[in-house]
């Protein structure tokens, strides 16, 4: 039986591993470990802690969206008036097939 010989990849002397990490999902817990030349760090988080962090991120996104929406209110009001004027000039919604 012939063996196929494949050369192993040799690391480049100009490149080196900076960090290595692993994340494990074990039931309701997430274990994260990261190793760097400076040392090893890790966390163990429960599902509830992860859910709270996710809820906090979503709440922050909602706050930002609400602020953008409120800041754009004057522009939307101007557009609404223009669209309303166009619809009235065209005979209202009936000319678009709606409201019959």
C-alpha positions as CSV (number, residue, x, y, z in Angstrom):
1,X,0.0,0.0,0.0
2,X,1.5,3.3,-1.1
3,X,1.5,6.2,1.3
4,X,0.9,9.7,0.1
5,X,3.5,11.9,1.6
6,X,2.4,15.5,2.2
7,X,4.8,18.0,3.6
8,X,3.6,19.6,6.8
9,X,3.0,23.3,6.8
10,X,5.9,25.1,8.3
11,X,5.2,28.4,10.2
12,X,6.6,31.4,8.7
13,X,9.4,32.9,10.8
14,X,7.8,36.4,10.5
15,X,4.5,35.2,11.9
16,X,3.7,33.9,15.3
17,X,0.6,32.9,17.3
18,X,-0.7,35.9,19.3
19,X,-3.6,34.4,21.0
20,X,-5.6,31.2,21.2
21,X,-9.0,30.7,22.7
22,X,-11.9,28.4,23.1
23,X,-15.6,28.8,24.0
24,X,-17.6,25.9,25.3
25,X,-21.4,25.8,25.7
26,X,-22.3,23.4,28.5
27,X,-26.0,23.4,29.3
28,X,-26.8,26.8,30.7
29,X,-23.2,27.9,31.1
30,X,-20.7,29.3,28.6
31,X,-17.0,28.8,29.4
32,X,-14.5,31.1,27.6
33,X,-10.8,30.7,27.9
34,X,-8.2,32.8,26.1
35,X,-4.4,32.4,26.2
36,X,-1.9,35.1,25.1
37,X,1.8,35.5,25.8
38,X,0.8,37.8,28.7
39,X,-1.3,35.1,30.4
40,X,-4.5,33.2,30.5
41,X,-8.0,34.7,31.1
42,X,-11.4,33.1,31.3
43,X,-15.0,33.5,32.2
44,X,-17.9,31.2,33.2
45,X,-21.2,32.8,32.5
46,X,-24.7,31.5,33.1
47,X,-27.4,31.7,30.5
48,X,-29.2,34.3,32.6
49,X,-26.1,36.6,32.6
50,X,-25.8,36.2,28.8
51,X,-29.5,37.0,28.4
52,X,-29.2,40.1,30.5
53,X,-26.2,41.3,28.5
54,X,-28.1,40.7,25.3
55,X,-31.2,42.5,26.6
56,X,-29.0,45.4,27.6
57,X,-27.5,45.6,24.1
58,X,-31.0,45.5,22.5
59,X,-32.3,48.2,24.9
60,X,-29.3,50.4,23.9
61,X,-30.1,49.9,20.2
62,X,-33.7,50.8,20.8
63,X,-32.7,54.0,22.7
64,X,-30.5,55.0,19.8
65,X,-33.2,54.3,17.2
66,X,-35.8,56.2,19.2
67,X,-33.4,59.2,19.5
68,X,-32.8,59.1,15.7
69,X,-36.6,58.8,15.0
70,X,-37.4,61.8,17.3
71,X,-34.6,63.9,15.8
72,X,-36.0,63.3,12.3
73,X,-39.6,64.2,13.2
74,X,-39.5,67.7,11.7
75,X,-38.2,66.3,8.4
76,X,-40.9,63.6,8.3
77,X,-43.6,66.2,9.0
78,X,-42.4,68.2,6.0
79,X,-42.4,65.1,3.8
80,X,-45.9,64.2,5.0
81,X,-47.2,67.6,4.0
82,X,-45.7,67.3,0.6
83,X,-47.1,63.8,0.0
84,X,-50.5,65.0,1.3
85,X,-50.5,67.9,-1.2
86,X,-49.6,65.6,-4.1
87,X,-52.4,63.2,-3.2
88,X,-54.9,66.0,-2.9
89,X,-53.8,67.5,-6.2
90,X,-54.2,64.1,-7.8
91,X,-57.7,63.6,-6.5
92,X,-56.9,61.9,-3.2
93,X,-56.5,58.2,-2.6
94,X,-59.2,57.3,-5.2
95,X,-56.9,58.1,-8.1
96,X,-54.5,55.4,-6.7
97,X,-57.2,52.8,-6.4
98,X,-57.5,53.0,-2.6
99,X,-60.4,54.2,-0.4
100,X,-63.1,53.2,-2.8
